[in-house]
Amino acid sequence: QVQLVESGGGVVQPGGSLRLSCAASGRISRIDIMGWYRQAPGKQREWVADIYNTGRTNYVEPVKGRFTISRDNAMVYLQMNNLRPEDTAVYYCSADLKYWGQGTQVTVSS
């Protein structure tokens, strides 16, 4: 079993930055892929970025160049720069698409 707890969400103006954190505990040594997903009101949950245990990273096109995913032992981060209103969503951390955190709200508004 793996437990995930996200933090770092909040309200920010367009163009601002936030850093999301995901703390993993449990059998983390077996995790291959850590990812960030988001769900906006009225929309389906969508993949944002992921990082393999090899260090390889992938991003959905709209966030490329603005978001950076990183991993440090049991922590996974999502640095979000130049935020836009359309980035507003609940952001979830996932481990191997099997385990999910409770989510953290990100609101981008002037």
LUMROMAR-734783 format. One record per atom (N, C-alpha, C, O): residue number from 1; residue in one letter; atom name; x, y, z. Coordinates in Angstrom, 1 decimal. Atoms other than C-alpha are relative to their C-alpha. Layout:
N
{guba NUM A CA {X Y Z}},
...
END
This chain:
110
{guba 1 Q N {0.8 -1.2 0.0}},
{guba 1 Q CA {0.0 0.0 0.0}},
{guba 1 Q C {0.9 1.3 0.0}},
{guba 1 Q O {1.9 1.3 0.6}},
{guba 2 V N {-0.6 -1.3 0.1}},
{guba 2 V CA {1.0 3.6 -0.7}},
{guba 2 V C {-1.0 1.1 0.4}},
{guba 2 V O {-2.1 1.0 -0.1}},
{guba 3 Q N {0.9 -1.1 -0.4}},
{guba 3 Q CA {-0.4 6.7 0.9}},
{guba 3 Q C {0.7 1.3 -0.6}},
{guba 3 Q O {1.9 1.4 -0.6}},
{guba 4 L N {-0.4 -1.3 0.6}},
{guba 4 L CA {-0.2 10.1 -0.8}},
{guba 4 L C {-0.7 1.2 0.6}},
{guba 4 L O {-1.9 1.1 0.7}},
{guba 5 V N {0.6 -1.2 -0.6}},
{guba 5 V CA {-0.8 13.5 0.7}},
{guba 5 V C {0.6 1.2 -0.8}},
{guba 5 V O {1.8 1.5 -0.8}},
{guba 6 E N {-0.4 -1.1 0.8}},
{guba 6 E CA {-0.7 16.6 -1.5}},
{guba 6 E C {-0.2 1.3 0.9}},
{guba 6 E O {-0.9 1.3 1.9}},
{guba 7 S N {0.1 -1.3 -0.7}},
{guba 7 S CA {-0.2 20.2 -0.3}},
{guba 7 S C {0.6 1.0 -0.9}},
{guba 7 S O {1.2 0.7 -2.0}},
{guba 8 G N {-0.5 -1.1 0.8}},
{guba 8 G CA {0.7 23.6 -1.7}},
{guba 8 G C {-0.9 0.8 -0.8}},
{guba 8 G O {-0.6 1.7 -1.5}},
{guba 9 G N {0.9 -0.7 0.8}},
{guba 9 G CA {-2.4 24.6 -3.4}},
{guba 9 G C {-0.4 1.4 0.6}},
{guba 9 G O {0.0 1.7 1.7}},
{guba 10 G N {0.5 -1.3 -0.5}},
{guba 10 G CA {-4.0 28.1 -3.1}},
{guba 10 G C {-0.5 0.8 -1.1}},
{guba 10 G O {-0.8 0.3 -2.2}},
{guba 11 V N {0.5 -1.0 1.0}},
{guba 11 V CA {-5.2 31.2 -4.9}},
{guba 11 V C {1.2 0.9 -0.4}},
{guba 11 V O {1.9 1.4 0.4}},
{guba 12 V N {-1.1 -0.8 0.6}},
{guba 12 V CA {-2.8 33.0 -7.2}},
{guba 12 V C {-0.5 0.8 -1.2}},
{guba 12 V O {-1.5 0.3 -1.9}},
{guba 13 Q N {0.4 -0.8 1.2}},
{guba 13 Q CA {-3.1 35.7 -9.8}},
{guba 13 Q C {0.6 -0.6 -1.3}},
{guba 13 Q O {1.6 -1.2 -1.2}},
{guba 14 P N {-0.6 0.4 1.3}},
{guba 14 P CA {-2.5 35.0 -13.5}},
{guba 14 P C {1.4 0.5 -0.1}},
{guba 14 P O {1.8 1.6 0.2}},
{guba 15 G N {-1.4 -0.3 0.0}},
{guba 15 G CA {1.2 34.9 -14.1}},
{guba 15 G C {0.8 -0.4 1.2}},
{guba 15 G O {2.0 -0.4 1.2}},
{guba 16 G N {-0.7 0.3 -1.2}},
{guba 16 G CA {2.0 33.8 -10.6}},
{guba 16 G C {0.5 -1.5 0.0}},
{guba 16 G O {0.3 -2.2 -1.0}},
{guba 17 S N {-0.6 1.3 -0.2}},
{guba 17 S CA {3.6 30.6 -9.3}},
{guba 17 S C {-0.5 -0.7 1.2}},
{guba 17 S O {-0.8 -0.1 2.2}},
{guba 18 L N {0.3 0.9 -1.1}},
{guba 18 L CA {2.8 27.7 -7.0}},
{guba 18 L C {0.9 -1.2 -0.1}},
{guba 18 L O {1.2 -1.6 -1.2}},
{guba 19 R N {-0.7 1.2 0.0}},
{guba 19 R CA {4.7 24.7 -5.9}},
{guba 19 R C {-0.8 -1.0 0.8}},
{guba 19 R O {-1.0 -0.9 2.0}},
{guba 20 L N {0.7 1.0 -0.6}},
{guba 20 L CA {2.7 21.6 -5.2}},
{guba 20 L C {1.0 -1.1 0.5}},
{guba 20 L O {2.0 -1.4 -0.1}},
{guba 21 S N {-0.8 1.1 -0.6}},
{guba 21 S CA {4.1 18.8 -3.0}},
{guba 21 S C {-0.9 -1.2 0.2}},
{guba 21 S O {-2.1 -1.1 0.5}},
{guba 22 C N {0.7 1.2 -0.2}},
{guba 22 C CA {3.1 15.2 -2.7}},
{guba 22 C C {1.0 -0.9 0.9}},
{guba 22 C O {2.0 -1.3 0.4}},
{guba 23 A N {-0.8 0.9 -0.9}},
{guba 23 A CA {4.4 13.1 0.3}},
{guba 23 A C {-0.5 -1.4 -0.1}},
{guba 23 A O {-1.7 -1.7 0.1}},
{guba 24 A N {0.4 1.4 0.1}},
{guba 24 A CA {4.4 9.4 -0.3}},
{guba 24 A C {0.5 -0.8 1.1}},
{guba 24 A O {1.6 -0.5 1.6}},
{guba 25 S N {-0.4 0.8 -1.1}},
{guba 25 S CA {4.6 6.8 2.4}},
{guba 25 S C {-0.5 -1.4 -0.3}},
{guba 25 S O {-1.4 -1.6 -1.1}},
{guba 26 G N {0.4 1.4 0.2}},
{guba 26 G CA {4.3 3.0 2.5}},
{guba 26 G C {1.0 -0.7 -0.9}},
{guba 26 G O {2.2 -0.4 -0.7}},
{guba 27 R N {-0.9 0.8 0.9}},
{guba 27 R CA {5.8 0.7 -0.2}},
{guba 27 R C {0.5 0.9 -1.2}},
{guba 27 R O {0.2 0.5 -2.3}},
{guba 28 I N {-0.3 -0.9 1.0}},
{guba 28 I CA {7.3 3.6 -2.1}},
{guba 28 I C {1.1 -0.6 -0.9}},
{guba 28 I O {1.3 -0.1 -2.0}},
{guba 29 S N {-1.1 0.5 0.8}},
{guba 29 S CA {10.3 1.6 -3.3}},
{guba 29 S C {-0.5 -0.8 -1.3}},
{guba 29 S O {0.3 -1.0 -2.2}},
{guba 30 R N {0.5 0.7 1.1}},
{guba 30 R CA {8.0 -0.3 -5.7}},
{guba 30 R C {-0.7 0.9 -1.0}},
{guba 30 R O {-1.2 0.4 -2.0}},
{guba 31 I N {0.7 -0.9 0.9}},
{guba 31 I CA {6.6 2.8 -7.4}},
{guba 31 I C {0.9 0.3 -1.2}},
{guba 31 I O {2.1 0.6 -1.1}},
{guba 32 D N {-0.7 -0.3 1.2}},
{guba 32 D CA {7.6 3.2 -11.0}},
{guba 32 D C {-0.2 1.4 -0.5}},
{guba 32 D O {0.7 2.1 -1.0}},
{guba 33 I N {0.3 -1.3 0.5}},
{guba 33 I CA {5.8 6.3 -12.0}},
{guba 33 I C {-0.8 0.8 1.0}},
{guba 33 I O {-1.8 0.3 1.6}},
{guba 34 M N {0.8 -0.9 -0.8}},
{guba 34 M CA {4.6 9.3 -10.0}},
{guba 34 M C {-0.6 1.1 -1.0}},
{guba 34 M O {0.1 1.5 -1.9}},
{guba 35 G N {0.6 -1.0 0.9}},
{guba 35 G CA {2.2 11.7 -11.7}},
{guba 35 G C {-0.9 1.0 0.7}},
{guba 35 G O {-1.3 0.8 1.8}},
{guba 36 W N {1.0 -1.0 -0.4}},
{guba 36 W CA {0.1 14.8 -11.3}},
{guba 36 W C {-1.1 0.0 -1.0}},
{guba 36 W O {-0.9 0.0 -2.2}},
{guba 37 Y N {1.2 -0.1 0.8}},
{guba 37 Y CA {-3.4 15.0 -12.6}},
{guba 37 Y C {-0.8 1.2 0.5}},
{guba 37 Y O {-0.6 1.6 1.7}},
{guba 38 R N {0.8 -1.1 -0.4}},
{guba 38 R CA {-6.0 17.7 -12.4}},
{guba 38 R C {-1.5 -0.2 -0.5}},
{guba 38 R O {-1.7 -0.8 -1.5}},
{guba 39 Q N {1.4 0.1 0.4}},
{guba 39 Q CA {-9.8 18.0 -12.5}},
{guba 39 Q C {-0.6 1.4 0.2}},
{guba 39 Q O {-0.7 1.8 1.3}},
{guba 40 A N {0.7 -1.3 -0.1}},
{guba 40 A CA {-11.5 21.3 -13.3}},
{guba 40 A C {-1.5 -0.3 0.2}},
{guba 40 A O {-2.0 -1.3 -0.2}},
{guba 41 P N {1.5 0.1 -0.2}},
{guba 41 P CA {-15.2 21.9 -12.4}},
{guba 41 P C {-0.7 -0.4 -1.3}},
{guba 41 P O {-0.5 0.2 -2.3}},
{guba 42 G N {0.8 0.4 1.1}},
{guba 42 G CA {-17.5 20.0 -14.8}},
{guba 42 G C {0.8 -0.7 -1.1}},
{guba 42 G O {0.3 -1.0 -2.1}},
{guba 43 K N {-0.8 0.7 1.0}},
{guba 43 K CA {-14.6 18.3 -16.6}},
{guba 43 K C {0.6 -1.3 0.6}},
{guba 43 K O {0.6 -1.5 1.8}},
{guba 44 Q N {-0.6 1.3 -0.4}},
{guba 44 Q CA {-12.9 14.9 -16.5}},
{guba 44 Q C {1.4 0.3 0.6}},
{guba 44 Q O {2.0 1.3 0.2}},
{guba 45 R N {-1.4 0.0 -0.5}},
{guba 45 R CA {-9.7 14.3 -14.6}},
{guba 45 R C {1.0 -0.2 -1.2}},
{guba 45 R O {0.7 -1.0 -2.0}},
{guba 46 E N {-1.0 0.1 1.0}},
{guba 46 E CA {-6.7 14.9 -16.9}},
{guba 46 E C {1.4 -0.1 0.5}},
{guba 46 E O {1.7 0.4 1.5}},
{guba 47 W N {-1.4 0.2 -0.4}},
{guba 47 W CA {-3.1 13.9 -16.8}},
{guba 47 W C {0.7 1.4 -0.3}},
{guba 47 W O {0.5 2.0 -1.3}},
{guba 48 V N {-0.7 -1.2 0.1}},
{guba 48 V CA {-0.7 16.8 -16.3}},
{guba 48 V C {1.5 -0.3 -0.3}},
{guba 48 V O {2.1 0.3 -1.2}},
{guba 49 A N {-1.4 0.3 0.1}},
{guba 49 A CA {2.8 15.4 -15.9}},
{guba 49 A C {0.3 -1.3 0.8}},
{guba 49 A O {-0.4 -1.7 1.7}},
{guba 50 D N {-0.5 1.1 -0.8}},
{guba 50 D CA {4.7 12.3 -14.7}},
{guba 50 D C {1.5 -0.1 -0.1}},
{guba 50 D O {2.1 0.4 -0.9}},
{guba 51 I N {-1.4 0.2 -0.1}},
{guba 51 I CA {8.1 11.2 -13.7}},
{guba 51 I C {0.3 -1.5 0.3}},
{guba 51 I O {-0.3 -2.0 1.2}},
{guba 52 Y N {-0.4 1.4 -0.2}},
{guba 52 Y CA {9.6 7.7 -14.0}},
{guba 52 Y C {1.1 -0.1 1.1}},
{guba 52 Y O {1.8 0.9 1.4}},
{guba 53 N N {-1.1 0.1 -0.9}},
{guba 53 N CA {12.0 6.3 -11.5}},
{guba 53 N C {1.3 0.1 -0.6}},
{guba 53 N O {2.4 0.1 0.0}},
{guba 54 T N {-1.2 -0.2 0.7}},
{guba 54 T CA {14.6 6.6 -14.2}},
{guba 54 T C {0.3 1.5 -0.1}},
{guba 54 T O {1.4 1.9 -0.5}},
{guba 55 G N {-0.2 -1.4 0.1}},
{guba 55 G CA {14.1 10.4 -14.1}},
{guba 55 G C {-0.7 0.6 -1.2}},
{guba 55 G O {-0.8 1.8 -1.3}},
{guba 56 R N {0.7 -0.4 1.2}},
{guba 56 R CA {12.3 10.6 -17.4}},
{guba 56 R C {-1.3 0.8 0.4}},
{guba 56 R O {-2.0 0.3 1.2}},
{guba 57 T N {1.2 -0.8 -0.3}},
{guba 57 T CA {9.5 13.3 -17.4}},
{guba 57 T C {-0.8 0.2 -1.2}},
{guba 57 T O {-0.2 0.2 -2.4}},
{guba 58 N N {0.9 -0.2 1.1}},
{guba 58 N CA {6.5 13.9 -19.6}},
{guba 58 N C {-1.0 1.1 0.5}},
{guba 58 N O {-1.4 1.1 1.6}},
{guba 59 Y N {1.0 -1.0 -0.3}},
{guba 59 Y CA {4.1 16.8 -19.8}},
{guba 59 Y C {-1.1 0.1 -1.0}},
{guba 59 Y O {-0.8 -0.2 -2.2}},
{guba 60 V N {1.0 -0.2 1.0}},
{guba 60 V CA {0.8 17.5 -21.4}},
{guba 60 V C {0.3 1.4 -0.6}},
{guba 60 V O {0.9 2.2 0.0}},
{guba 61 E N {-0.5 -1.1 0.8}},
{guba 61 E CA {1.2 20.1 -24.1}},
{guba 61 E C {-0.3 1.4 0.6}},
{guba 61 E O {0.6 2.2 0.6}},
{guba 62 P N {0.3 -1.3 -0.5}},
{guba 62 P CA {-0.5 23.1 -22.4}},
{guba 62 P C {0.9 0.5 1.1}},
{guba 62 P O {0.9 1.7 1.4}},
{guba 63 V N {-0.9 -0.4 -1.1}},
{guba 63 V CA {1.9 23.1 -19.5}},
{guba 63 V C {1.5 -0.1 -0.3}},
{guba 63 V O {2.3 0.3 0.6}},
{guba 64 K N {-1.4 0.0 0.4}},
{guba 64 K CA {5.1 22.5 -21.3}},
{guba 64 K C {0.7 1.3 0.1}},
{guba 64 K O {0.1 2.3 -0.5}},
{guba 65 G N {-0.7 -1.3 -0.1}},
{guba 65 G CA {7.6 25.2 -20.5}},
{guba 65 G C {-0.4 0.8 1.2}},
{guba 65 G O {0.2 1.8 1.6}},
{guba 66 R N {0.5 -0.7 -1.1}},
{guba 66 R CA {5.6 26.3 -17.5}},
{guba 66 R C {0.0 -0.8 1.3}},
{guba 66 R O {0.3 -0.3 2.4}},
{guba 67 F N {0.0 0.9 -1.1}},
{guba 67 F CA {5.4 23.3 -15.2}},
{guba 67 F C {1.2 -0.9 0.0}},
{guba 67 F O {1.7 -1.3 -1.0}},
{guba 68 T N {-1.1 0.9 -0.1}},
{guba 68 T CA {8.2 21.2 -13.9}},
{guba 68 T C {-0.3 -1.0 1.1}},
{guba 68 T O {-0.5 -0.7 2.3}},
{guba 69 I N {0.2 1.1 -1.0}},
{guba 69 I CA {7.8 17.8 -12.1}},
{guba 69 I C {1.4 -0.5 0.4}},
{guba 69 I O {2.3 -0.6 -0.4}},
{guba 70 S N {-1.3 0.5 -0.5}},
{guba 70 S CA {10.6 16.6 -9.9}},
{guba 70 S C {-0.3 -1.0 1.2}},
{guba 70 S O {-1.4 -1.0 1.7}},
{guba 71 R N {0.2 1.0 -1.0}},
{guba 71 R CA {11.1 13.8 -7.4}},
{guba 71 R C {1.2 -0.1 0.9}},
{guba 71 R O {2.3 -0.1 0.4}},
{guba 72 D N {-1.1 0.1 -0.9}},
{guba 72 D CA {13.2 13.5 -4.3}},
{guba 72 D C {-0.4 -1.0 1.1}},
{guba 72 D O {-1.1 -0.7 2.1}},
{guba 73 N N {0.4 1.1 -0.9}},
{guba 73 N CA {12.9 10.2 -2.5}},
{guba 73 N C {-1.5 -0.2 0.1}},
{guba 73 N O {-2.1 -0.5 -0.9}},
{guba 74 A N {1.4 0.2 -0.2}},
{guba 74 A CA {9.4 10.1 -1.0}},
{guba 74 A C {-0.8 1.2 -0.4}},
{guba 74 A O {-2.0 1.2 -0.1}},
{guba 75 M N {0.7 -1.3 0.3}},
{guba 75 M CA {8.5 13.6 -2.2}},
{guba 75 M C {-0.1 0.2 -1.6}},
{guba 75 M O {0.9 -0.1 -2.3}},
{guba 76 V N {0.1 -0.4 1.5}},
{guba 76 V CA {7.2 14.6 -5.7}},
{guba 76 V C {-0.6 1.4 0.0}},
{guba 76 V O {-1.5 1.8 0.8}},
{guba 77 Y N {0.4 -1.4 0.0}},
{guba 77 Y CA {6.8 18.2 -6.6}},
{guba 77 Y C {-0.5 0.4 -1.4}},
{guba 77 Y O {-0.1 -0.2 -2.4}},
{guba 78 L N {0.4 -0.6 1.2}},
{guba 78 L CA {5.1 20.2 -9.3}},
{guba 78 L C {0.1 1.5 0.1}},
{guba 78 L O {-0.7 2.2 0.7}},
{guba 79 Q N {-0.2 -1.5 0.0}},
{guba 79 Q CA {6.5 23.7 -9.8}},
{guba 79 Q C {-0.8 0.5 -1.2}},
{guba 79 Q O {-0.6 0.1 -2.3}},
{guba 80 M N {0.9 -0.5 1.0}},
{guba 80 M CA {3.9 25.7 -11.7}},
{guba 80 M C {0.3 1.5 -0.1}},
{guba 80 M O {0.1 2.3 0.8}},
{guba 81 N N {-0.3 -1.4 0.2}},
{guba 81 N CA {5.0 29.0 -13.2}},
{guba 81 N C {-0.9 0.6 -1.1}},
{guba 81 N O {-1.6 -0.2 -1.8}},
{guba 82 N N {0.9 -0.7 1.1}},
{guba 82 N CA {3.1 31.6 -15.4}},
{guba 82 N C {-1.4 -0.6 0.0}},
{guba 82 N O {-1.9 -1.0 -1.1}},
{guba 83 L N {1.3 0.6 -0.1}},
{guba 83 L CA {-0.2 30.2 -14.2}},
{guba 83 L C {-1.1 0.8 -0.7}},
{guba 83 L O {-1.0 2.0 -0.8}},
{guba 84 R N {1.1 -0.5 0.7}},
{guba 84 R CA {-3.3 30.8 -16.2}},
{guba 84 R C {-1.3 -0.4 0.6}},
{guba 84 R O {-1.4 -1.4 1.3}},
{guba 85 P N {1.3 0.4 -0.5}},
{guba 85 P CA {-7.0 30.8 -15.3}},
{guba 85 P C {-0.4 -1.4 -0.3}},
{guba 85 P O {-1.1 -2.0 0.5}},
{guba 86 E N {0.4 1.4 0.4}},
{guba 86 E CA {-7.4 27.6 -17.2}},
{guba 86 E C {0.7 -1.1 0.7}},
{guba 86 E O {0.4 -2.3 0.6}},
{guba 87 D N {-0.7 1.0 -0.8}},
{guba 87 D CA {-5.0 25.9 -14.8}},
{guba 87 D C {-0.8 -0.3 1.3}},
{guba 87 D O {-0.4 -1.1 2.1}},
{guba 88 T N {0.9 0.2 -1.2}},
{guba 88 T CA {-7.7 26.2 -12.1}},
{guba 88 T C {-0.6 -1.4 0.0}},
{guba 88 T O {-1.2 -1.8 -0.9}},
{guba 89 A N {0.5 1.4 -0.2}},
{guba 89 A CA {-8.5 22.7 -10.8}},
{guba 89 A C {0.4 -0.5 1.3}},
{guba 89 A O {1.2 0.1 2.0}},
{guba 90 V N {-0.6 0.8 -1.1}},
{guba 90 V CA {-8.0 20.2 -8.1}},
{guba 90 V C {1.1 -0.8 -0.5}},
{guba 90 V O {0.9 -1.6 -1.5}},
{guba 91 Y N {-1.2 0.7 0.5}},
{guba 91 Y CA {-4.6 18.7 -8.5}},
{guba 91 Y C {0.2 -1.2 0.9}},
{guba 91 Y O {0.2 -1.1 2.1}},
{guba 92 Y N {-0.1 1.3 -0.7}},
{guba 92 Y CA {-4.1 15.0 -7.6}},
{guba 92 Y C {1.4 -0.6 -0.3}},
{guba 92 Y O {1.9 -0.5 -1.4}},
{guba 93 C N {-1.2 0.7 0.1}},
{guba 93 C CA {-0.9 13.1 -7.0}},
{guba 93 C C {-0.4 -1.5 -0.2}},
{guba 93 C O {-1.3 -2.0 0.5}},
{guba 94 S N {0.3 1.4 0.3}},
{guba 94 S CA {-0.8 9.5 -8.3}},
{guba 94 S C {1.3 -0.8 0.0}},
{guba 94 S O {2.3 -0.3 -0.4}},
{guba 95 A N {-1.1 1.0 0.0}},
{guba 95 A CA {1.5 6.5 -7.8}},
{guba 95 A C {-0.4 -1.2 -0.9}},
{guba 95 A O {-1.3 -1.9 -0.5}},
{guba 96 D N {0.3 1.2 0.9}},
{guba 96 D CA {1.4 4.0 -10.7}},
{guba 96 D C {-1.4 -0.1 -0.4}},
{guba 96 D O {-1.9 -1.1 -0.8}},
{guba 97 L N {1.5 -0.1 0.4}},
{guba 97 L CA {-2.2 5.1 -11.4}},
{guba 97 L C {-0.8 -1.0 0.9}},
{guba 97 L O {-1.9 -1.3 0.6}},
{guba 98 K N {0.7 0.8 -0.9}},
{guba 98 K CA {-3.1 2.8 -8.5}},
{guba 98 K C {-0.4 0.7 1.3}},
{guba 98 K O {-1.5 0.4 1.9}},
{guba 99 Y N {0.2 -0.7 -1.2}},
{guba 99 Y CA {-2.9 5.1 -5.6}},
{guba 99 Y C {-0.2 1.5 -0.2}},
{guba 99 Y O {0.5 2.1 -1.1}},
{guba 100 W N {0.4 -1.4 0.2}},
{guba 100 W CA {-4.3 8.7 -5.3}},
{guba 100 W C {0.0 0.7 1.3}},
{guba 100 W O {-0.4 0.2 2.4}},
{guba 101 G N {0.2 -0.8 -1.1}},
{guba 101 G CA {-4.1 11.5 -2.9}},
{guba 101 G C {-1.4 0.6 0.0}},
{guba 101 G O {-2.2 0.3 -0.8}},
{guba 102 Q N {1.3 -0.6 -0.2}},
{guba 102 Q CA {-7.0 13.6 -1.7}},
{guba 102 Q C {-0.2 1.2 -0.9}},
{guba 102 Q O {-1.3 1.7 -1.0}},
{guba 103 G N {0.1 -1.1 0.9}},
{guba 103 G CA {-6.2 16.5 -4.0}},
{guba 103 G C {0.3 1.3 0.8}},
{guba 103 G O {0.0 1.4 2.0}},
{guba 104 T N {-0.2 -1.4 -0.5}},
{guba 104 T CA {-5.3 20.2 -3.5}},
{guba 104 T C {-0.5 1.0 -1.0}},
{guba 104 T O {-0.2 0.8 -2.2}},
{guba 105 Q N {0.7 -0.9 0.9}},
{guba 105 Q CA {-7.2 23.1 -4.9}},
{guba 105 Q C {1.0 1.1 -0.5}},
{guba 105 Q O {1.7 1.7 0.3}},
{guba 106 V N {-0.8 -1.1 0.6}},
{guba 106 V CA {-5.4 25.5 -7.3}},
{guba 106 V C {-1.0 0.9 -0.7}},
{guba 106 V O {-1.7 0.5 -1.6}},
{guba 107 T N {0.9 -1.0 0.6}},
{guba 107 T CA {-7.3 28.7 -8.2}},
{guba 107 T C {0.9 1.1 -0.6}},
{guba 107 T O {1.6 1.8 0.2}},
{guba 108 V N {-0.7 -1.1 0.6}},
{guba 108 V CA {-5.9 31.2 -10.7}},
{guba 108 V C {-1.0 1.0 -0.4}},
{guba 108 V O {-1.8 0.8 -1.3}},
{guba 109 S N {1.1 -1.1 0.3}},
{guba 109 S CA {-7.9 34.4 -10.7}},
{guba 109 S C {0.6 1.3 0.4}},
{guba 109 S O {1.4 1.5 1.4}},
{guba 110 S N {-0.4 -1.4 -0.3}},
{guba 110 S CA {-7.4 38.1 -10.7}},
{guba 110 S C {-1.1 0.6 0.9}},
{guba 110 S O {-1.0 1.8 1.3}},
END
